[in-house]
Amino acid sequence: MRIEGRVRHGMYVITSANGVVKEVPLSEARNDSKLKAAIKRNSWEPIDGE
């Protein structure tokens, strides 16, 4: 199952084939070290070009 992350409508949205897994406001996502590590590890869309 492929999981993807991207910026959408002011939120960082993590999705799978089954739909949305998690939505995090960008203001929180910028400070979430676990999310930032997952973004880097999985080559997901960066938050604000980070």
HTML snippet that shows the backbone in 3Dmol.js (N, CA, C, O; Angstrom):
<script src="https://3Dmol.org/build/3Dmol-min.js"></script>
<div id="view" style="width:600px;height:400px;position:relative"></div>
<script>
const pdb = `
ATOM      1  N   MET A   1       0.848  -1.174   0.000  1.00  0.00           N
ATOM      2  CA  MET A   1       0.000   0.000   0.000  1.00  0.00           C
ATOM      3  C   MET A   1       0.899   1.243   0.000  1.00  0.00           C
ATOM      4  O   MET A   1       1.738   1.416   0.883  1.00  0.00           O
ATOM      5  N   ARG A   2       0.710   2.082  -0.982  1.00  0.00           N
ATOM      6  CA  ARG A   2       1.504   3.315  -1.113  1.00  0.00           C
ATOM      7  C   ARG A   2       0.882   4.430  -0.280  1.00  0.00           C
ATOM      8  O   ARG A   2      -0.311   4.712  -0.391  1.00  0.00           O
ATOM      9  N   ILE A   3       1.693   5.052   0.542  1.00  0.00           N
ATOM     10  CA  ILE A   3       1.255   6.199   1.335  1.00  0.00           C
ATOM     11  C   ILE A   3       2.008   7.415   0.817  1.00  0.00           C
ATOM     12  O   ILE A   3       3.215   7.352   0.581  1.00  0.00           O
ATOM     13  N   GLU A   4       1.297   8.518   0.643  1.00  0.00           N
ATOM     14  CA  GLU A   4       1.891   9.740   0.113  1.00  0.00           C
ATOM     15  C   GLU A   4       1.562  10.912   1.016  1.00  0.00           C
ATOM     16  O   GLU A   4       0.555  10.901   1.725  1.00  0.00           O
ATOM     17  N   GLY A   5       2.413  11.918   0.987  1.00  0.00           N
ATOM     18  CA  GLY A   5       2.178  13.134   1.747  1.00  0.00           C
ATOM     19  C   GLY A   5       2.316  14.339   0.843  1.00  0.00           C
ATOM     20  O   GLY A   5       3.199  14.385  -0.013  1.00  0.00           O
ATOM     21  N   ARG A   6       1.439  15.321   1.032  1.00  0.00           N
ATOM     22  CA  ARG A   6       1.507  16.539   0.215  1.00  0.00           C
ATOM     23  C   ARG A   6       0.807  17.687   0.913  1.00  0.00           C
ATOM     24  O   ARG A   6       0.011  17.491   1.831  1.00  0.00           O
ATOM     25  N   VAL A   7       1.122  18.887   0.458  1.00  0.00           N
ATOM     26  CA  VAL A   7       0.486  20.097   0.961  1.00  0.00           C
ATOM     27  C   VAL A   7      -0.800  20.312   0.170  1.00  0.00           C
ATOM     28  O   VAL A   7      -0.803  20.271  -1.061  1.00  0.00           O
ATOM     29  N   ARG A   8      -1.903  20.544   0.906  1.00  0.00           N
ATOM     30  CA  ARG A   8      -3.187  20.779   0.248  1.00  0.00           C
ATOM     31  C   ARG A   8      -4.049  21.674   1.132  1.00  0.00           C
ATOM     32  O   ARG A   8      -4.352  21.320   2.271  1.00  0.00           O
ATOM     33  N   HIS A   9      -4.440  22.828   0.608  1.00  0.00           N
ATOM     34  CA  HIS A   9      -5.379  23.734   1.280  1.00  0.00           C
ATOM     35  C   HIS A   9      -4.945  24.098   2.705  1.00  0.00           C
ATOM     36  O   HIS A   9      -5.754  24.072   3.631  1.00  0.00           O
ATOM     37  N   GLY A  10      -3.662  24.437   2.872  1.00  0.00           N
ATOM     38  CA  GLY A  10      -3.178  24.867   4.182  1.00  0.00           C
ATOM     39  C   GLY A  10      -2.945  23.740   5.171  1.00  0.00           C
ATOM     40  O   GLY A  10      -2.728  23.986   6.357  1.00  0.00           O
ATOM     41  N   MET A  11      -2.988  22.509   4.693  1.00  0.00           N
ATOM     42  CA  MET A  11      -2.785  21.339   5.548  1.00  0.00           C
ATOM     43  C   MET A  11      -1.708  20.457   4.918  1.00  0.00           C
ATOM     44  O   MET A  11      -1.505  20.490   3.704  1.00  0.00           O
ATOM     45  N   TYR A  12      -1.017  19.666   5.748  1.00  0.00           N
ATOM     46  CA  TYR A  12      -0.177  18.598   5.217  1.00  0.00           C
ATOM     47  C   TYR A  12      -1.026  17.345   5.313  1.00  0.00           C
ATOM     48  O   TYR A  12      -1.430  16.943   6.404  1.00  0.00           O
ATOM     49  N   VAL A  13      -1.298  16.723   4.167  1.00  0.00           N
ATOM     50  CA  VAL A  13      -2.238  15.615   4.090  1.00  0.00           C
ATOM     51  C   VAL A  13      -1.490  14.337   3.736  1.00  0.00           C
ATOM     52  O   VAL A  13      -0.758  14.283   2.748  1.00  0.00           O
ATOM     53  N   ILE A  14      -1.683  13.315   4.555  1.00  0.00           N
ATOM     54  CA  ILE A  14      -1.099  12.000   4.305  1.00  0.00           C
ATOM     55  C   ILE A  14      -2.234  11.101   3.837  1.00  0.00           C
ATOM     56  O   ILE A  14      -3.256  10.966   4.509  1.00  0.00           O
ATOM     57  N   THR A  15      -2.035  10.480   2.660  1.00  0.00           N
ATOM     58  CA  THR A  15      -3.087   9.652   2.078  1.00  0.00           C
ATOM     59  C   THR A  15      -2.562   8.260   1.745  1.00  0.00           C
ATOM     60  O   THR A  15      -1.366   8.055   1.532  1.00  0.00           O
ATOM     61  N   SER A  16      -3.488   7.319   1.706  1.00  0.00           N
ATOM     62  CA  SER A  16      -3.192   5.969   1.237  1.00  0.00           C
ATOM     63  C   SER A  16      -4.220   5.645   0.159  1.00  0.00           C
ATOM     64  O   SER A  16      -5.056   6.485  -0.174  1.00  0.00           O
ATOM     65  N   ALA A  17      -4.165   4.454  -0.377  1.00  0.00           N
ATOM     66  CA  ALA A  17      -5.132   4.035  -1.389  1.00  0.00           C
ATOM     67  C   ALA A  17      -6.553   4.047  -0.830  1.00  0.00           C
ATOM     68  O   ALA A  17      -7.517   4.150  -1.588  1.00  0.00           O
ATOM     69  N   ASN A  18      -6.684   3.942   0.490  1.00  0.00           N
ATOM     70  CA  ASN A  18      -8.004   3.924   1.129  1.00  0.00           C
ATOM     71  C   ASN A  18      -8.539   5.316   1.436  1.00  0.00           C
ATOM     72  O   ASN A  18      -9.683   5.449   1.873  1.00  0.00           O
ATOM     73  N   GLY A  19      -7.740   6.354   1.217  1.00  0.00           N
ATOM     74  CA  GLY A  19      -8.185   7.717   1.486  1.00  0.00           C
ATOM     75  C   GLY A  19      -7.234   8.447   2.414  1.00  0.00           C
ATOM     76  O   GLY A  19      -6.076   8.061   2.567  1.00  0.00           O
ATOM     77  N   VAL A  20      -7.732   9.497   3.026  1.00  0.00           N
ATOM     78  CA  VAL A  20      -6.919  10.339   3.902  1.00  0.00           C
ATOM     79  C   VAL A  20      -6.617   9.605   5.202  1.00  0.00           C
ATOM     80  O   VAL A  20      -7.520   9.084   5.857  1.00  0.00           O
ATOM     81  N   VAL A  21      -5.340   9.568   5.569  1.00  0.00           N
ATOM     82  CA  VAL A  21      -4.906   8.942   6.807  1.00  0.00           C
ATOM     83  C   VAL A  21      -4.827   9.987   7.916  1.00  0.00           C
ATOM     84  O   VAL A  21      -5.261   9.753   9.044  1.00  0.00           O
ATOM     85  N   LYS A  22      -4.260  11.154   7.569  1.00  0.00           N
ATOM     86  CA  LYS A  22      -4.057  12.197   8.580  1.00  0.00           C
ATOM     87  C   LYS A  22      -3.943  13.550   7.896  1.00  0.00           C
ATOM     88  O   LYS A  22      -3.366  13.664   6.814  1.00  0.00           O
ATOM     89  N   GLU A  23      -4.502  14.582   8.541  1.00  0.00           N
ATOM     90  CA  GLU A  23      -4.354  15.959   8.089  1.00  0.00           C
ATOM     91  C   GLU A  23      -3.779  16.769   9.244  1.00  0.00           C
ATOM     92  O   GLU A  23      -4.278  16.711  10.368  1.00  0.00           O
ATOM     93  N   VAL A  24      -2.730  17.521   8.955  1.00  0.00           N
ATOM     94  CA  VAL A  24      -2.068  18.328   9.975  1.00  0.00           C
ATOM     95  C   VAL A  24      -1.973  19.761   9.445  1.00  0.00           C
ATOM     96  O   VAL A  24      -1.491  19.970   8.332  1.00  0.00           O
ATOM     97  N   PRO A  25      -2.424  20.750  10.222  1.00  0.00           N
ATOM     98  CA  PRO A  25      -2.248  22.140   9.784  1.00  0.00           C
ATOM     99  C   PRO A  25      -0.764  22.429   9.542  1.00  0.00           C
ATOM    100  O   PRO A  25       0.093  21.946  10.282  1.00  0.00           O
ATOM    101  N   LEU A  26      -0.464  23.213   8.510  1.00  0.00           N
ATOM    102  CA  LEU A  26       0.939  23.497   8.189  1.00  0.00           C
ATOM    103  C   LEU A  26       1.685  24.118   9.357  1.00  0.00           C
ATOM    104  O   LEU A  26       2.874  23.857   9.537  1.00  0.00           O
ATOM    105  N   SER A  27       1.009  24.935  10.153  1.00  0.00           N
ATOM    106  CA  SER A  27       1.672  25.551  11.307  1.00  0.00           C
ATOM    107  C   SER A  27       2.164  24.494  12.295  1.00  0.00           C
ATOM    108  O   SER A  27       3.215  24.668  12.911  1.00  0.00           O
ATOM    109  N   GLU A  28       1.417  23.405  12.451  1.00  0.00           N
ATOM    110  CA  GLU A  28       1.847  22.298  13.325  1.00  0.00           C
ATOM    111  C   GLU A  28       2.865  21.412  12.618  1.00  0.00           C
ATOM    112  O   GLU A  28       3.824  20.947  13.234  1.00  0.00           O
ATOM    113  N   ALA A  29       2.657  21.179  11.332  1.00  0.00           N
ATOM    114  CA  ALA A  29       3.543  20.298  10.572  1.00  0.00           C
ATOM    115  C   ALA A  29       4.976  20.824  10.569  1.00  0.00           C
ATOM    116  O   ALA A  29       5.926  20.043  10.617  1.00  0.00           O
ATOM    117  N   ARG A  30       5.131  22.139  10.513  1.00  0.00           N
ATOM    118  CA  ARG A  30       6.473  22.743  10.498  1.00  0.00           C
ATOM    119  C   ARG A  30       7.260  22.421  11.771  1.00  0.00           C
ATOM    120  O   ARG A  30       8.490  22.428  11.752  1.00  0.00           O
ATOM    121  N   ASN A  31       6.565  22.141  12.871  1.00  0.00           N
ATOM    122  CA  ASN A  31       7.216  21.877  14.160  1.00  0.00           C
ATOM    123  C   ASN A  31       7.176  20.406  14.566  1.00  0.00           C
ATOM    124  O   ASN A  31       7.596  20.064  15.671  1.00  0.00           O
ATOM    125  N   ASP A  32       6.684  19.541  13.701  1.00  0.00           N
ATOM    126  CA  ASP A  32       6.529  18.118  14.016  1.00  0.00           C
ATOM    127  C   ASP A  32       7.744  17.351  13.494  1.00  0.00           C
ATOM    128  O   ASP A  32       7.834  17.057  12.302  1.00  0.00           O
ATOM    129  N   SER A  33       8.670  17.030  14.387  1.00  0.00           N
ATOM    130  CA  SER A  33       9.916  16.380  13.966  1.00  0.00           C
ATOM    131  C   SER A  33       9.678  14.990  13.376  1.00  0.00           C
ATOM    132  O   SER A  33      10.376  14.594  12.443  1.00  0.00           O
ATOM    133  N   LYS A  34       8.705  14.245  13.903  1.00  0.00           N
ATOM    134  CA  LYS A  34       8.418  12.913  13.359  1.00  0.00           C
ATOM    135  C   LYS A  34       7.864  13.013  11.942  1.00  0.00           C
ATOM    136  O   LYS A  34       8.242  12.237  11.064  1.00  0.00           O
ATOM    137  N   LEU A  35       6.972  13.965  11.723  1.00  0.00           N
ATOM    138  CA  LEU A  35       6.409  14.157  10.386  1.00  0.00           C
ATOM    139  C   LEU A  35       7.500  14.596   9.416  1.00  0.00           C
ATOM    140  O   LEU A  35       7.572  14.090   8.296  1.00  0.00           O
ATOM    141  N   LYS A  36       8.350  15.534   9.836  1.00  0.00           N
ATOM    142  CA  LYS A  36       9.421  16.003   8.966  1.00  0.00           C
ATOM    143  C   LYS A  36      10.379  14.867   8.610  1.00  0.00           C
ATOM    144  O   LYS A  36      10.871  14.806   7.483  1.00  0.00           O
ATOM    145  N   ALA A  37      10.648  13.971   9.556  1.00  0.00           N
ATOM    146  CA  ALA A  37      11.510  12.817   9.279  1.00  0.00           C
ATOM    147  C   ALA A  37      10.842  11.875   8.279  1.00  0.00           C
ATOM    148  O   ALA A  37      11.505  11.348   7.386  1.00  0.00           O
ATOM    149  N   ALA A  38       9.532  11.662   8.425  1.00  0.00           N
ATOM    150  CA  ALA A  38       8.798  10.796   7.492  1.00  0.00           C
ATOM    151  C   ALA A  38       8.783  11.404   6.093  1.00  0.00           C
ATOM    152  O   ALA A  38       8.913  10.688   5.100  1.00  0.00           O
ATOM    153  N   ILE A  39       8.625  12.717   6.015  1.00  0.00           N
ATOM    154  CA  ILE A  39       8.631  13.401   4.717  1.00  0.00           C
ATOM    155  C   ILE A  39       9.969  13.178   4.021  1.00  0.00           C
ATOM    156  O   ILE A  39      10.013  12.851   2.835  1.00  0.00           O
ATOM    157  N   LYS A  40      11.047  13.355   4.757  1.00  0.00           N
ATOM    158  CA  LYS A  40      12.383  13.170   4.182  1.00  0.00           C
ATOM    159  C   LYS A  40      12.621  11.710   3.801  1.00  0.00           C
ATOM    160  O   LYS A  40      13.095  11.421   2.702  1.00  0.00           O
ATOM    161  N   ARG A  41      12.293  10.794   4.705  1.00  0.00           N
ATOM    162  CA  ARG A  41      12.532   9.361   4.493  1.00  0.00           C
ATOM    163  C   ARG A  41      11.767   8.828   3.286  1.00  0.00           C
ATOM    164  O   ARG A  41      12.280   7.995   2.538  1.00  0.00           O
ATOM    165  N   ASN A  42      10.527   9.314   3.096  1.00  0.00           N
ATOM    166  CA  ASN A  42       9.660   8.792   2.036  1.00  0.00           C
ATOM    167  C   ASN A  42       9.641   9.643   0.772  1.00  0.00           C
ATOM    168  O   ASN A  42       8.910   9.342  -0.171  1.00  0.00           O
ATOM    169  N   SER A  43      10.446  10.709   0.752  1.00  0.00           N
ATOM    170  CA  SER A  43      10.505  11.618  -0.403  1.00  0.00           C
ATOM    171  C   SER A  43       9.141  12.201  -0.745  1.00  0.00           C
ATOM    172  O   SER A  43       8.788  12.341  -1.916  1.00  0.00           O
ATOM    173  N   TRP A  44       8.376  12.543   0.299  1.00  0.00           N
ATOM    174  CA  TRP A  44       7.082  13.190   0.091  1.00  0.00           C
ATOM    175  C   TRP A  44       7.302  14.656  -0.239  1.00  0.00           C
ATOM    176  O   TRP A  44       8.413  15.170  -0.107  1.00  0.00           O
ATOM    177  N   GLU A  45       6.242  15.327  -0.668  1.00  0.00           N
ATOM    178  CA  GLU A  45       6.315  16.758  -0.961  1.00  0.00           C
ATOM    179  C   GLU A  45       6.755  17.508   0.296  1.00  0.00           C
ATOM    180  O   GLU A  45       6.169  17.320   1.362  1.00  0.00           O
ATOM    181  N   PRO A  46       7.776  18.351   0.183  1.00  0.00           N
ATOM    182  CA  PRO A  46       8.248  19.086   1.358  1.00  0.00           C
ATOM    183  C   PRO A  46       7.254  20.147   1.819  1.00  0.00           C
ATOM    184  O   PRO A  46       6.414  20.612   1.047  1.00  0.00           O
ATOM    185  N   ILE A  47       7.365  20.517   3.084  1.00  0.00           N
ATOM    186  CA  ILE A  47       6.555  21.594   3.654  1.00  0.00           C
ATOM    187  C   ILE A  47       7.228  22.904   3.268  1.00  0.00           C
ATOM    188  O   ILE A  47       8.387  23.124   3.619  1.00  0.00           O
ATOM    189  N   ASP A  48       6.536  23.763   2.565  1.00  0.00           N
ATOM    190  CA  ASP A  48       7.059  25.094   2.213  1.00  0.00           C
ATOM    191  C   ASP A  48       8.454  25.044   1.600  1.00  0.00           C
ATOM    192  O   ASP A  48       9.283  25.912   1.874  1.00  0.00           O
ATOM    193  N   GLY A  49       8.716  24.049   0.786  1.00  0.00           N
ATOM    194  CA  GLY A  49      10.003  23.986   0.105  1.00  0.00           C
ATOM    195  C   GLY A  49      11.191  23.637   0.981  1.00  0.00           C
ATOM    196  O   GLY A  49      12.331  23.894   0.595  1.00  0.00           O
ATOM    197  N   GLU A  50      10.952  23.050   2.165  1.00  0.00           N
ATOM    198  CA  GLU A  50      12.062  22.686   3.070  1.00  0.00           C
ATOM    199  C   GLU A  50      12.874  21.557   2.490  1.00  0.00           C
ATOM    200  O   GLU A  50      13.845  21.115   3.104  1.00  0.00           O
TER     201      GLU A  50
END
`;
const viewer = $3Dmol.createViewer("view");
viewer.addModel(pdb, "pdb");
viewer.setStyle({}, {cartoon: {color: "spectrum"}});
viewer.zoomTo();
viewer.render();
</script>
